[in-house]
């Protein structure tokens, strides 16, 4: 290496009177170019790279070309097992004519589970555990879009495995959704953090799938947000984006109706002050607080998985969730109770026992632990 080169390393900035243009260009490149490169990389990662990039995709055998209804089903399991409760729901979706893309963020998937999924799924996507359920929804949506399926889709359902069942009437609800239009549909609405549909089950009719609002919303979903920000920007934000465009929210089971039913039950045993505190519309999670009313009075086809993981304090009856279900004349009740007991026995050592003294403070412990915060 020549001596002049060593000299340049020791004194990299030449005298201004000798190389003024070179010095100016070097300074500009050092200050500006790295920033430009960084912005370009960030933009590419956010807008251009598919959400299913680096994911493992296995095509299923359930590619019924006669159906144009689709489901993106998000799932995760602490032991990387596809639980029997998931297979139950997927089978119901297939019978109802929905072509399901299952997106798993479990650490791995066994070949046995994949082979069982293929006959009832359009595709099985196994991806990194980041971005919460919404990024799994995005991965499935982008996969369908890459195949051209969304262009002719009659309807799209996004759903996750926090709903356990079905206990019955699920096929009736799915048939109703297939005729739905003129609104954004869901199982339940909530008034926590603003009126919105709960993201465990949301249905988009064809007109919404084709809308610019739909495209823009999913293009902006990122994988690096913490859970509370995901709730604010995506779960609540999804409903707000569409209502801002004049689209009506259409929950199949309305919180206001549930509160009215609960008030009649609770007022028989508690003071008006206690009833008012429990039934604060802006604070309750309807699928956790009203789960037994939903099942008993409204034929709701699911119970939140978190209810099974909690001590299952039931403000309406005081009974445990298993005692309640075993005492009901429900479609496939014994089968659901059996598979849920097996699930709880399997995951309880992982999640541990949880306690709560107020149903309005119930936490979805399954989903609290299910997603890497990014």
WOTATA-V236146 format. One line per field, one symbol per residue. ss: DSSP state (@ for helix, = for strand, . for the rest). phi: phi as a letter, one per 30 degrees, with the letter a starting at -180 (. if undefined). psi: psi as a letter, one per 40 degrees, with the letter a starting at -180 (. if undefined). A space follows every 10 residues. Layout:
# WOTATA-V236146
ss->???
phi->???
psi->???
This chain:
# WOTATA-V236146
ss->..@@@@@@@@ .........@ @@@@@@@@@@ @@@@@@@@@@ @@@@@@@@.. .....====. ........== =====..... ...@@@@@@@ @@@@@..=== ====...... @@@@@@@@.. ..====...= .@@@@@@@@@ @@@@@@...@ @@..====== ..===....@ @@@@@@@@.. ...======= .....==... =====@@@@. .@@@@@@@@. ......@@@@ @@@@@@@@@@ @@@@....== ===.@@@@@@ @@@@@@.... .@@@@@@@.. .....@@@@. @@@@@@@@.. .===@@@@@. .......... @@@@@@.... ..@@@@@@@@ @@@@@@@@@@ @.......@@ @...@@@@@@ .=..
phi->.ddededddd bdcdeddcbd dddddddddd dceedddddd ddddddccdd dcdidcccdc cccdddcbcb bcccbabdch cdddddeddd ddddddjccc cdcccdeabd dddddddedc bdabccbddb iiddddeddd ddddddcidd dcddabccab ddcclddlid ddddddddcd ahlccadbcb cdijdadddd abbcdedddd ddddddeddc dcccddeddd dddcdddedd ddddcidddb ddbddddddd ddddddddbb deddddddcd edcdcddcdc eddeddcbhd dbbeeddddd didcddbicd ddddddcccc dheddddddd ddddddcedd didbbacbdd cecddeddcd bddj
psi->hidddddddd gehihdedgd dddddddddd dddddddddd ddddddddhi deheihhhii eggheehfhi hhhhiihdef hhiddddddd dddddefhhh hhhheidihi ddddddddee idihhhiigi eadddddddd ddddddeedd dehdihhhii eehhbidied dddddddeei ifihiidiii eheihihhee hhhhidddde idddddddde hieeiidddd dddddddddd ddddeehhhg hdhhdddddd ddddddeeei idddddddfh deeihdeddf dddddddefh eihhdddddi efhhedeeii dddddeeigi hfdddddddd ddddddeddd diiiiiehde eihgddeded hhe.
